[in-house]
């Protein structure tokens, strides 16, 4: 089994795509995958620290701004998440 970070992100994005179906576009799904992975890695909800946990080649301040934009502009539909958990 491939345990590289890239492989794990691909699996996570695939799973999130199934969960959110057409209610979230692919760019947001990929961001959400990075966000979940970073949350697990840094084990805090501080946006600055989460931004440092992103597995990409982007500057930390750019990742921080991306997190801030997502949180301020996107209303996450919790229904697909709840259905997935119940399954």
C-alpha positions in Angstrom: 0.0 0.0 0.0 1.3 3.4 -0.9 1.5 5.7 2.2 3.0 8.8 0.6 1.5 12.1 1.4 0.4 12.6 -2.2 -1.3 9.2 -2.2 -3.2 10.0 1.1 -4.3 13.4 -0.3 -5.6 11.7 -3.4 -7.6 9.2 -1.3 -8.9 12.0 0.9 -9.9 14.1 -2.1 -11.7 11.2 -3.7 -13.6 10.4 -0.5 -14.5 14.1 0.0 -15.7 14.2 -3.6 -18.1 11.4 -3.0 -19.3 13.0 0.2 -19.9 16.5 -1.2 -20.9 15.3 -4.7 -21.9 18.4 -6.6 -22.4 20.7 -3.6 -18.7 21.7 -3.5 -16.3 22.3 -6.4 -13.0 20.4 -6.8 -10.8 23.4 -5.8 -12.7 23.7 -2.5 -12.6 19.9 -2.0 -8.8 19.9 -2.5 -8.5 22.8 0.0 -10.7 21.0 2.5 -8.5 17.9 2.2 -5.4 20.0 2.9 -7.2 21.7 5.8 -8.2 18.4 7.4 -4.7 17.0 7.0 -3.2 20.1 8.5 -5.6 20.0 11.4 -4.6 16.4 12.2 -0.9 17.3 11.9 -0.8 20.5 14.0 -3.6 19.5 16.4 -4.9 23.0 16.9 -7.5 25.3 15.4 -5.2 28.3 15.1 -5.3 29.4 11.5 -1.7 30.5 11.5 -0.5 27.1 12.7 -2.9 25.2 10.3 -1.4 27.2 7.4 2.1 25.9 8.3 0.8 22.3 8.2 -0.4 22.5 4.6 1.5 20.0 2.4 2.1 22.3 -0.6 4.8 24.6 -2.0 2.8 27.8 -1.3 4.0 30.4 1.2 2.5 30.2 4.6 0.9 33.7 4.4 -0.8 32.7 1.1 -2.2 29.5 2.8 -3.4 31.6 5.7 -5.2 34.0 3.4 -6.8 31.0 1.6 -8.1 29.7 5.0 -9.4 33.1 5.9 -11.2 33.5 2.6 -12.7 30.0 2.8 -14.0 30.5 6.4 -15.5 34.0 5.6 -17.0 33.3 2.2 -18.1 29.6 2.1 -21.1 28.2 3.9 -20.3 24.5 4.5 -23.4 22.2 3.9 -23.2 19.9 6.9 -25.9 17.5 5.6 -23.5 15.5 3.3 -21.0 15.2 6.2 -23.8 14.0 8.6 -25.0 11.4 6.0 -21.5 10.1 5.5 -20.9 9.7 9.2 -24.2 7.9 9.7 -23.3 5.5 6.8 
